[in-house]
Amino acid sequence: MDQPNPETGHAEAEQLGLHPELAKALRAAAEPRRVMRGDVLMEQGSKADALFFVLSGRFTVIVNGAAIAEIGSGEPIGEVAFLGGGTRSATVVAARSSEVLVLTQEAYDQVLDRQPALGSAIISALANRLRTAVSKTPQMRPRPANVIGILPGGNAPLDLTALAPLLAGLNQTGAPVLTSAADLGSEGSVADLALHADAGERLVLTCANPEEDPAWADEVFQNCETIIVCVDRRTATAGSIGQLESRIADSVLRQNTHLVLLREPGTERTGSAAWLDGRSFGLHHHMEAGSQADAARITRLIDGEGLGVVFGGGGAFGTAHLAMLKAFGAHGIEFDMVGGTSVGAAMAGAFAMGLSMDEVIDRFVEMFVTSGAATKFTLPFWSIMDHKPFDAQLQHHYGVDRMAEDLAINFFALATSLSQNAPVVLRRGKLWEMVRASGSIPAVFPPYVMEDGEVLVDGGLFNNVPVDTMRSLKGGPNLVLRLEPKTDWRVDMDYAKLPGRGGAFKRAIFGRRAGKVRFPSTSSVMTRSLIVNSENLQANIDREQDIFIDLQRIKGMGFMQWQKGRDLFDKTYQETSERLDKLAAQHSGLDLLRALAETP
């Protein structure tokens, strides 16, 4: 391996969080090593005969083939097995060109004799990492990058003029933007600049045409933690995937790859599937050439500052979601990604379509009240409700052929797969089908069956408030809207008086004229059952930097009482607006949302 630049040694104490004397002792005892993207630093199951310290760069931790974490500048690698004398519990691979110090067992024992405090520093770093891991979701969250690369996708070069707003957004902190090796000047190498980036100075690298400058393209590829692949739909051919893109797909984590689809101003976002197929990426973004607004949204998501909204399930109570978003919008709060479960997926999808909240509530009133699409009973062979009117309304309001990948912002819906006995995150396909699958309340509606035969039902069976899904897809803060917990649900009725089959037939024929029965309906029991597990999950979730706001209820309103949805919308909007108006005198943006969540 190449040796790192000795001039970088001055930053080691700060990078490693060690006292200068400890850093000096470590440098004297350890072997410096430079590794390239894709190099394996250690293998799962191998002997733990060395300890590593990251001077610059980033590494991916892989257990049984799955990436579970990333390790960055200033952190030790392999300390658990090294100190315990066991074998490696994970494989660690360089996520970009990186520099490490390698400390063998013999060298460690020698330096420890001279500097006993080094052992305490390593144990402290281990404790911090374990403390960070406690109570977190199992998914690895995307991390903001210090070194960002922008490379062309397909068979068309980058149009840096069209991307100027994006470059400017990434350059807000004065980060250097290099477009060729000539831009280095006397600054040394890209690796040297990357070391400074690890200390907090961002670096942006671009290569407009890899075929004309393959050496520079390789420099960009090797040194970037996050890569933005820009496909120019104006000049590229759909389906064309270049050799460099294939290298990126093979060696860069999906969540660290962003796909930008560049299009002509004023054109529609349609046919995106043809440009997404065969490509590997975490999030994809639509950008009009030269658009400041699109560039700002993309920059926020890449920087880990994009604000997501997680919509929880809750039947008719979901109308309160819309009221809150309307109030937030009036105070200039922008959202960059949305997702949800059940009715939350329906609300999120409507928001991602760009509809106003007033228009959305009008559509839901038409769907659930005027048309009564979700209240038409049928013979209970497959469900108690007839799905045909419901499906027709979904197709009408979401569009028969509107695709989720064509939406202005990233969207997901959570469903439960009875085929896999696992939650399924839906991000591509027909929007109405995704909403339908996520809200398929068992027994109330028939399951939704995908083209490949997979059977999907309501996502609330696994997680009624999928904040963990949002966290796995994007870094940064999220607004979490969930139904106010209500665990003590009781029925004022003598169970012995519950009618049997005969009473059920009478009620089916004569309706309420057969007598009043104060017993939960099948739909009420099923919708209530969906949130039992989720309430337990939410009670123990680490809130991190996310903002949780509980939706209030109207007294006497049930899950399926959509006729009261407009009243809940109006009430929630009025109350939320009044509270925001008072708080806005001292707060704005995220602080305003946090203040709202913290005040009764």
N, C-alpha and C positions, 0 to 999 in steps of 0.2 A: 504494500500500500504506500501511497505518497505520504510524506511527512507534512504536518501542518506548518504553517508559517510561524516561526518562532516569535515574530512580533506580536502575535495574538496573546502571548502569555501575560501581558499586563492586565488583561481583563478577567483572568481566571478566578481571582479571589472574589470579585463581584459576581461572576457568572455562577460559581459553585456555592456561594453563600458562606465561604470560609474566611476565617481570619487570615490576613496576608501571610503570616508565618506558616499556617497550616497548608495554604495553597502552594507556597514555595517548597515545603517538604514533600507534598504530593507530587509536584512537577519533577522533583529530583528523583523520586523513587519510581514513578510510573513511566510507561512507554507511550509516547504520543502516536496516534494512528488516525489516518483519514480513510473514510469509507465512502463508497459511492451509492447512489440510489439502488436499492434492491440487494445490496450486500447483506449477508446474514451475520449478525454480530455473535449470536449464540443460538444453539438448537435446543428445543424442548427435549428433556431426557438426558442431555449430555452432562458431563461432570462440571461442577461449579468451581473451576480452578482459577478464575480471575474476576475482578470487580472493575466495572467501567464507570467513568464519569463523563457526561456529555459537555463538551466545551461549546459546540455549536451544532445546529441541525435539529433533526427530529427523527424519532424511531417509532415503529409500530410494534406493539406487543400482540402476538398471535398464540392462541391456545387451541389446540385441536383443529387448526385450520381457520378459526374465526378471530378477526381482529377485535380486541377487547379494550385497548387503551393506546395512548400515545405518550411518549416521553420526550421532553424537550430540553433545551439548554439549561445547564445548572443542576440536573438531576442525576442521581446514581442509577445504574442498571445492574441487575443481578445480585443485589445485596442480600436478599433473603436466603437464597441457597448458598451464597458465598459465606455468610456468617454462620449459617446452620450446618454447613458441611454436607449438604445434600446434592441432588441433581436439579437441573434447570426445569422449572415448572412451565416455561413458555419459550417460544421462539421470538427473537427480536431482530427486526429487519430495518435497515436504514430507509427512511421515508424520503430523504433527499441527501445530497452530498453533505457529510457531517464530519465533525472532529471529536475524538474521544481520547481520554487517558485510560490506559490499560494497567491495572495494578494486580500483579500476581500474588498468590498467597505468601510466598517468601518475601516479596517486597513489602507487602502489607504488614507482616510481622515486624520487619525491620523499622519501618516508619512509625509503627505504633509504639515501639520501644522509645523512640525519640520524641514523638508527639502523641501522647495518649488521648488528647482532646479530639483527634481525628476520628476515633472510634465513636465517641459521643455524637459527633457531627453526622456521621453516617446513620447511626441509630435514630437521631432526630429527624433526618430526612425520611427514613422509613416510617416513623410514627406519623409524620405529616401526611404521607401518601395513604396510609391505612385510614387515618382519620377522615381524609377527603372521600375515601371509598365507602365509608359507613353510611347506610341509609340511602344510597344513591340507586337509581335505576340501573339495570344490568347493561343497557345499551351504552355504547361509547358515544359521547357527545362530540360534535364537530368543534374544533378549536380554531380561533382566529389565527391567521398565518402571519409570519414575519416576512417571508419571501413569497411573492406572488408572481406567477408566470402567466402570460397571455399568448396563446398559440392558435394558429388557424386550424379549423376543422374542414374536412372535405377536400375538394380540389380547387379552392379559391384562397388567395392570400388575404391577410388582414388589411382592412381599410382603416388605418389609424385615424383618419379624419372623422369617419363616422363614429369611431369609438372614443373620440376626444373627451366627451363628458365623463365616460367611465374612467379614463386615465386620470382626469382631473380629480374625480372623486377619490380614487385610490391614493392620490398624491396630496390630499388635504393637509397632511402633517409634514409636508416638505420632503416626502420620500422620493429618492431618485428614481427616474424611469429610464431604463437603458433599452435601446432598440437594436444595438449591435455592439460588437467588441470594441469598436472605435470610441464608444461613449465612456469606456473605462478610463481612458486617458492615463493619468499617473496614479490612479486609485488602486492599482494592483490587480488582483484577480476578483472574479465574482465570489469565490469562496471567502476572500477577505471581507468583502462588503457584506456577505451573508452573516459573518460573525458579528459585525456591528448591528445588523438587523436583529440578531438574537438578543442584543442588549437593549432593544427598544426602538431602533431606527428601521422603519420598514424599507423594503427594497422591492421594486416592481421591474420585471424583465419581460420584454416582448420580442418576438421574432415574426416579422411580417410574412416572410417567405422561406420556410425551412429548406426548400429545394435549392434555393440560391445561396443559402448560408447554413449548411448542415452543421458545421462546427459550433456556431453560435446557438443554433436550435438545441443542440445537445447540452450546451452550458445551461440554457434555460431549463431544460428538462431535468437535469441532474440536481439543480440547486433550489428548486421551488417546492414548498410544502403544499401550497394550493395552486392548482392550475385551472385557468379559465380557457376553455376551448370555445372559440367563436366561429360559428358557421354562418357565412354570409349567404343568406337565401337569395339575394339578388343576383349572385354570380355563380354560386356553387351548384353542383348537381345533386339532387336528392339521392340519398343512399350511398354517396361516395365517402369512404372512410380511408384516410391516409395512413401511411406506415407509422408516422409519429403518434397519431391517435391510438393506434393499436398498442404501441409501447406504453402509452399513458394508461390504457385500460389494464394492461398486464401488471403494472408495478405501482400504480397510485390508488390509494383507497378511494372508493366511489364517493364517499362523503367529502373528500378533499378535491373533487373535480366538479366544476360548475360548467354547464353548457349554456352558451348565449346564442340565441337564434336572432340574427340581425336581419331586419326587413326594411323595406322602403317606407318612409313616413306616409301615413294615411291608409296603409293596406291592412287587411284583416288578418287576425291571428287564426288561420285555418290550415289544415293539412300538416300539423306539427308532427304527427305520428311518423310520417315518412322520413323526417329528419332525426327522430329520436331512436328509431329502430336500429339495433346493432351497436349502439353507443353506450358507454359506461359513464355514469355521472351521478352525483348526489342530488342536486337541484338543477332544473333548467329554467331559463329566464328568457322572456320576450323583450326585445329592445328595438325600438324604431331608431334608425340611423340619426345620430345627433340629439337624441332625446335626453334632456336633463333629468326628468322625472324617473324614467326607466333606469338610468345610470345610478341615481341616488338610491333606488330600491335595491339594486344589485349590490351596490357598495355596502349598504347596511347589512345585508345578509352575509356577505363575505367577511365583513369585519366583526361578525358576531353581535351586531347591534340591531338587527332586524327584529321587529316586534311581531310575534305570532299571536293568534287567538285560538284557543281551544274551546270548542263548544260541547258542553256535556249533553247527554240525553235527558229527556224529561217530558216527552209528549207535548201537550198543549202549553206547558210551562215554558217551552222554548221560545215563545213569542217575547218573553222578557229579554232574551238575547238581543233581539232586534232593537228593542227600545234603548238598551244600553249603548249599542253601537251607534245609534242615531245621536244620542247625547254626546258620546265621545267625539264623533265626527264634527259636531258643532263647536267643539273646543280644539279643533285642528289636529287631532291625534290620528296618525296614519298607521295602517297595519300592512305587514309585508307577506304574511303567510297565514292560512287558515286551515282548520281541520276539525273533525268532530265525530261523534258517534250518534247513530239513530237520528232523532230530529235535529241534533247538533250538526250532523253531516248535511242535512237539508238546509239548515241556516247558513252553514259555511259555504256550501255550493252556491247559494243565491248571492251571498256577499261577493264571492270570487267572480261572479258574472258581471259585477259592476252595477247591480241594481241599487236604487235607494232603498232605505229601510221601510219607508212608507209604501213603496211599490211592493216590497216583499210581503209585508203584513197583508196588503190587499190580496195578493196571490194566495196566501195561506188561508185567508178567510174564504176565498172562492173555492179553494181545494177541499177544505175540511168542513166548512159550514154550508155555503151556498149549494155546492154539488153533493155534499155528504158522501164523498168518495170513500172515506175510511169508516163508514158506518153502515154499509150495506151488507146485511147478513146473507149467508148462504148455507146450504147443507154442509155440516162439518166433516166432510171427508178429508179435505186437505187443510182447511182452516175454518174459522168461524166467520171471517169476513170475505167478501168477494173481492179478489185482487184486481179484476179487470177494470172497474171504474177508477181505482186508485192508480194503477199503472198508466191509464189514459191521461189522468190529470198530471202526473209527473212528466210524461212526455210532452204535454202541452206547455207546461210552465218552464221546464228545463231544456226543452228542445229534443226532438227525436234523435238528432245526430250531433248535438253539441258534445265535444270531447273535452275531458278534464284537462288534457295537456295543452289545449288551446286557450285556457283561461288566462287572464292577465297576471294573476299571482298563483303561486304554488298552493295546491289544495290536496287534502287527503280525507278519506272516509275509512273508519274502522268497522270491520264486520267480523263475524265469528264463522270460521269454517268448520262445519260438521264433518267434512271429509278428512280434515287434518287434525281436528280437535285442537285448534289453535286460533289465535287472532290473526286476521289478515288485513294488511294496510293496502287500501285501494288508491292508486294514484293515476292510473291511466285507463282510458276507456270512455264509454258513453256516460255522461254525467248523471242522467236520470237512473241508469242501472246501478251506479255506485250508491246513490241516495236510497234507492229501493232496497238494495242488499243490506246496507247498514241499518235500515229501519225495519227489517223483517222480523217483527215480534213473533216469537214462536207461538203457534196455535192461533194467534190473531190473524196473521197473514201467512200464506205459504212461503217456504224458503225461496230464495232466488237461486236459480241454477245457472252457472256460467257455461260458456260454450264448451269447455273441456269437461263438464259434468260435475264441477265442484259445487257443493251445496253450502250456501251462505245464509246466515240468519243475523239477527241484531247484534251489533258489536258490544252492546251493554252487558252481554253475558260474561265477557272477559273484563272489559273496562269501560265504564260509562263516561269517564272523563279522561281521554287518552293524552294526558300531558306527557307521559313517557314517550309516546310515539313522536310528538312534536319535538321533544328534546333530542331524539335520535336523528332527526332530519336536519335540524338547524341549531346553531349556537345562539346565545343571547336570550333576552327576556321574553316571557310569554304572559299574556293575559288569559287567565283560566276562568271561564264562566261555567258555574255548576249549580245544580239545584240544591237549595238549602237542605242540609241533612235533616231527616225526620224519621228517627228510628222507632219511635213508639207509636205504632199503627194499630189501633184497636177497633173492633166492630161491636156495636151495641145491639147484640142479638142472641137469643137462646139457640144454640146450635141444633138442639133437638127439634126445633120448629122449621128447620131448613127443608123445603119441599123435596120430594123425590121425583121419580120420572114422570108421574102423573101431573104434579104441579108444574114441572118444566114444560110439558106439552101444553097445558092450559095457558101458561105465560107466552109460549110461542104463538098460540092462536089468538088470545084475547089481549095480549100486551099487559099494560098496567091495570086494566080492568080486572085482571085475575087476582089482584091484591098486591099490596106493597110488600116487598121483601128487602129488608135491610141487610143484604149480604153482598160482598164484593163480586163484581162480574168477572168473567174469565179474563177479559182484557185488562181489568184493574189488577188482578192477581199477577198476571204475566208481566205487566209493565213495572209493578212494584218489585217483583222478583229480580228484574234485571239490575236494579240499583243496589241490592243488598250487598253483593260482593264488592261492588265499586265503592260503597261508603266505607267499608273496612279498609280497602286499599288507600283511599284518600285520607283516612284518619292517620295513616302512618307514613305518608309520602313526605320526603324532604322538599320543602318549598323552594329551596335555593334562591335564585333571584326572580322567580316568577311571582305574579300578582294574582291572588285567588279572590274572586268575588262571588259570593253566594247569591243566587237569584231568589227573591222573595216570592211568596205564594199569596193568592187571594183566598180568603177564608171560604171553605166549602167547595173550592175548585178541584176537580180531579184531573188525572193524567190525560184522559180522553175528552175532556169537556172543552172542545175547540170553540164553542159558542161564546166562551168567556175569554178567549185569547185576545180579542181587541181591547177588552177592558183591562186586562193585565198589561198589555203593551202601553196603553195610554197612562195607566197609573205608574208603571215603572219609569217611563220617560219623564213624566212630570217630577217625580221624586228624585230621580237621578240628576236631572238638569238643575234642580234647585240646590242640591248638594254640591254639584260641580261649580255652580256659579259662586257659591260661598268660598269654596276651596281655591278657585282660580285666582283669587287675590294674592295668594302666597305661593301657589304651585303651578307648574305647567308640565306638559309632556308626561313622561313616566312618573315623575314625582306626583303629578296630579292623580294618576291612577292609584299609586301607592297610598296617597292620602285618603282617597275614597274607600279603599279596602280596609284601612285602619280605623276609620271613624264610623261610629254606629249610625 
